[in-house]
């Protein structure tokens, strides 16, 4: 929770862990699981750009236990 406190004003959605996962291929085939690089949860933060988001994400406690993070920019549609 300390990391959330540090980036507090940037948090849009504290997120949740993910449960069961299925992968749907473009041909319609479905397999159970998240593929070779499954996501385990999410947090949504607001940042000026991808570099600022990466900088904030570096403090995530999951990294200190050997985990990895992926940072994605959400693009508004429409």
N, C-alpha and C positions, 0 to 999 in steps of 0.2 A: 504494500500500500504506500510505502515511502515514495516510490517512483511516481505513482499517480499524484501524490502531493506535490512533487517537484514540477510536474508539467500540468498541474491542475487546470489553469485557464485555457489550455489548448485542447482539453478533452471534450469531444463532441458526444462520444458514446464509449463508456468504459468497456463495453464488449462482453463477450461470453466465450467459454470453451465450446468447441464443436463436439457433437456426438457422432453417430453413424454417418458414413460418407458413401456416396455412389458417384461413379464417373460415367458420363454419357459421351460417347464418341460421336463424331459428325455423321457416321453411318447409322447411328441409332443404337448401336450395341451398348450395353450397360454392364459395368463391373463394380463389385463392391470394393470400397476403399478409395483413398485419395490419390492413387497412383504412386509414382516414385518420390514425390515430394509433398506429402499431405500437410495441410494446414491443421492446426490444433485449436485455433481460436482467433479472435480479432479484437482490436481496439481502434476506434476512429479518433484521430486528432486533427486539429486545424493547424496549418503551417503555411508560411508565405510561399514555399516551394518545396520540391522534393528534398533538396539538401537540408533545409531546416527540419523537415520531418525525420530524416535520417539521423540528424544530430540529436533530436529529442528521443528517438527510439533507442539510441545507444545506451541509455540508462536502464532499460528493461531488465528486471532481475532474472528473467529466463536465460539471458545470455551468460550469466555467471555460472549457471549449472550446465553449460555445454549446449544450450539450445541455439537456434538461429531465428532470425526475423526476416521477413520480406516486407518492404515498404512499397505500397502502391499509391499512385495518385488517382483519386476518384475524379472522373471527368463528367461534368454535368451534361446531360443529354437534352436535346430539344430546345 
